[in-house]
Amino acid sequence: MENSPSSGSTNEPLRPRFSIKKTRISGQSGREEAEMEFTPDKILYLEIDDEITTVFDKIKQLRVKRIALVIPRRANLFQSIINLKILYKKINEIGKEILIVTADTGGLQSAEKVGFLATTRLTERKPVVQEQPVAKTIRGERPVRLHGEKVSISEVIKPERKEKIADFLQKIREKIKKRKQKSSSRLVVVAPNKQALFTLVLVSVLLFLAIAYIALPGATIYLTPRASVLDPTFNVTFLDSEKNSGALNSANQPNIVVASIPVEAPPFTTTLAHNSTGKISKGTRARGTITITNKTTHPWDLAATTRFQTEEGLIFRTPDALRVPPASNGAFGTLDAVVIADEFDNLNQITGSRGNIGPSRFFLPGLREESRTDLFAESTTPMTGGITQVIKVVTQEDLDAAQEAVKKQALKDGAILLRDYLEEQNLVKKTNLTLLTDPNILVISEPKVTLQDDLVGKQLDQFEVKASYTVSSIAYDQQELINKIKDRLITRVDPDKRIVEINDTDISYRFLELNKEAGRARLTITMRAVQIYDIESENENGRRFHKKITDHILGLRVEAAKDYLRQQTEEIASVEIKTWPLWAPTIPTIADNIKFVVEDYNGAVEK
């Protein structure tokens, strides 16, 4: 008979056990060492610079419950007991059991104080293999002891998926080996079996896909750097090239220095046509009859030329003095009177034919508001006879206004005329100078106004006024200024950024100082540029940034990785992730399988 195994035996591999030596102080015997067992499902080795979030992510991703953390001396995790408290709380929330193994005395004490199980080392305890019960021997056979196979730690923690693949590959090898043995023993050449061939091809394809799924997943992360406006200001000194030739050639200049030349054109003349505002009415005035009503119990006397006004502002006057009778016997006092329209209404506009109105109601503008209901007038027939004929004349107010207007026009046109003059000089002298038009540097002389004699009272619709004046400023080579600002602009860029665009047409000036005798003008100049985070992999900043991202997103789901990149990285404006295979839902766990592509600047700037 064959030996039969005991009923208590198992085919599962024995997991290595580790003993933990804990030293404690007793009251009688002094120092004592206690030994206990902790069987980890996984041993996790940490780096000295691992942050608390990195450690927690690594623990959370492991699909085991009992984990031994091996932590080096002076690790970041031990720098603050708060870090350990937070880690202890988060680990309890996800139901993990943690053993901290470290030679860092301070870290060991902090871990135990927080509540972690901690030790300075792990001592492996070899599993005790029980002897299999010896079956009864027959015919004097000696009993045989069965020994269980020893299992290493690497075999215990090997992923289950790899074991399945290994078993699958082993079965394939055995089938191939049996097929070779059969073919070699028969020495008969037969036609290939289509079903077997199809099965072999299918198995090969599935095997290839399985290997590709495990070893070849990849992800390409497309990053668009965040852009911002860079608009520093620079103090620029413009020096007269003739008066300050020595200073221009000096290399020790703290500020930007640009050569300039004075520009002064021959006197300019501005002509302005001004409209006359004086008016003479040559038409006729409308007239008619109104009925004046007195609601009071006493007569109401009205002086000659008393005004009666309509709601539209037309004014009519009585040519003679009048007495309006009082109200009596329950009836208001009334009086009919002839009225004639004024030449101008209440807005000083010619009345003329506008006075030909139909039946209307009139109030007396000379009365107080509360008395206007006691005395008023109405017309029952239209006013007639009004004809409009207006002649404009020049008044003294027109002359004063014309002189002020031509002076303002001279100040407005001066910079334009001087710029046109400089452009003509550039064509003649083959130069490329730009005019400084700051009001503090551009000088326009007091305009000399010229008018015709005896204009006041003349019947003219409009008249001309002339002003002559001189304009001066300074000019400079704008390209020289732009080049010098660009050289200084590079020094103002943030250390982790680079300039991608300089707008040399968007330049603003602010006046500081002008000294004509010294031939010097100082201004503050701002030139706009656009800078982006320099995250290209060709430079050190980019490589550090890519590593930082990689360490955080390994194994994460694609959407979780996108959320992290959008919310936790200020360097990125937008992100897109493409994985291979296309249906892969997570980022690869191998850093080398992640590729970064930095998109070109697209012109978008954040405010």
HUPE-V931317 format. One record per helix or strand of 3 or more residues. SS is the DSSP state (@ for helix, = for strand). FROM is the first residue (numbers start at 1). LEN is the number of residues. If there is no record, write none. Layout:
((SS	FROM	LEN) (SS	FROM	LEN))
//
This chain:
((=	17	10) (=	30	9) (=	42	4) (@	52	10) (=	66	6) (@	76	3) (@	81	14) (=	97	6) (@	105	10) (=	117	3) (=	123	3) (@	153	4) (@	160	27) (@	194	22) (=	218	8) (=	227	4) (=	233	8) (@	245	5) (=	256	9) (=	268	8) (=	278	4) (=	287	8) (=	300	3) (=	307	3) (=	315	4) (=	322	3) (=	333	9) (@	352	4) (=	361	3) (@	369	3) (=	375	4) (=	390	4) (@	396	34) (=	433	3) (=	448	3) (=	462	8) (=	471	7) (@	478	15) (=	497	19) (=	520	14) (@	540	14) (@	558	11) (=	572	9) (@	591	3) (=	594	6))
//
